[in-house]
Amino acid sequence: MKISTLKKLYFLGIGGIGMSAIARFFLRSGVEIYGYDIASTRLTKKLEAEGMKIHYDIDIDKIPKDIDGVIYTPAIPKDHDELIWLKGNNYSLKKRAEVLGLLSEEMKCIAIAGTHGKTTTSSILSHILTYCGLDISAFVGGILVDQKSNFIYGNSNIVVLEADEYDRSFLHLHPEMLVILSVDPDHLDIYGDASELHKTYEQLTCQIRDGGSLFLMGEFEYAFSDKWMQTMQEKGIEIHYLNKSFSFSNIRVENERYVFDFKNEKTEINEIVSQLPGRHNISNTSVAIQIALSLGAKPINIQNAIMHFKGIHRRFEILYDQEKVLVDDYAHHPEELRYAVETINTLYPDRKVLGIFQPHLFSRTNDFYEGFAKQLQNLDEVWILEIYPARELPMEGVRSELIYNLIPSDNKRLLHSSELLSALDEKEDLDVVITIGASDIDKYHQEIIKILKK
């Protein structure tokens, strides 16, 4: 598959957040886009409105026979009829991660890695660089509120993208700059244990181009081998450490907005006002500042960019804030859940908070149900929905009750998503509501807002 010669592409799983960004890139580049997904969504409807042709039933006859190649997501089952037919007819097939690797080969690639925080960090960095006049491209794992898209098209040689650890996808990348936000265990259905995950992260750092830069947002050396530092030195890779090379301080909340100061060896930026709530997002924003400064962005422009950034859809997104409040967060890992709970309790300290959590994946629930329960118990009231399966089949004995039973509170409920709206409508003491999880819980938001308005 030669990128420059492509005229017609087919996407298997085009409605995924990462897949749709690549489809948008090729469409913008003049390529005809066709695709399949399991169901029509708001995102796929937008893709169709932009000019892509998508079908939602498995039908080989709907695949154009003169396509130049196929891009597919690992979430597509191996026994999917269209995937089997395409392989059997010798079409050129590439995984999404392989295509990102090809796209970034001849560009200055800034990759954001970590088991959580990738989307927020890549989004705020992309916004800062664009605001400061760097004509970058970006592929992000969420919908930017400003652009109403998960893709930014630019004409420079700089590209920002997320380095996804799922299925070891990020090993297709050889970035100029790499950020590692966290190395907490996740995707243990792929890696088996944390040590195997850490080995893969180390391999990724060794794929940074010679003379490149690595930004570490924690003391991650414990996760790497004894030879790791020697390899970094031999490749001439400059390592930037949070709290050593750069730092943030003086954090406070003013008018329901976080304010902080930033400092590195050469520059101080004070009184930074962020639209992104939470201490964890100050950390994410700080590494974006450090990268932007290294690329020549001016401090005053960076400060203004942060102040005007409206955020990412489903990343602690305040959807309604009148007498009652509705917040939505994509958290689907215990650490992400901790950030969401801490943040909402900080922003609304004297309010009663109801958290509605839908676990994502049977395997992840099985791995982390104790961690989920530990964080959810810090809410005033918790409702837990059934597990959202996404790409998985049910696992014996793995249900939402695993989490529910460990929450030491009587102020909790276990219910099916079909019961959610009626339960909210009947509840008399609604105040602050936060919906949590990487599911399709966002489809209820407009109805929840109507209930809050009543």
Protein Blocks (a to p, Z undefined) as FASTA:
>chain_A
ZZklpcbdcdehklpmklmmmmmmmmmnopacddddfbdcfklmmmmmnopacdfbdcfk
lpcfkbfbdcddfklcfklmklmmmmmnopacddfklmmmmmmmmpccdddedjehjlmm
mmmmmmmmmmnopacddddfbdcfklopabdcdfbfbdcddddfehhlmmmpccfbdcdf
bfcdehklmnopamlmmmmmmmmmmmpcehiacddfbdfklmpcfklmmmmmmnopacdd
ehklpccehiaceehiacdddddfkbccehiacfbgcjklmmmmmmmmmmmmmnopafkl
mmmmmmmpgbjehiapafbdcfbccdddfbfbfklmmmmmmmmmmmmmmbccddddddeh
jklmmmmmmmmmmmmmmpfbdcdddddfklaccdehiafklmmmmmccfbbcdddfklmm
mmmmmpmkbcbdcdedjbfklmmmmmmmmmmmZZ
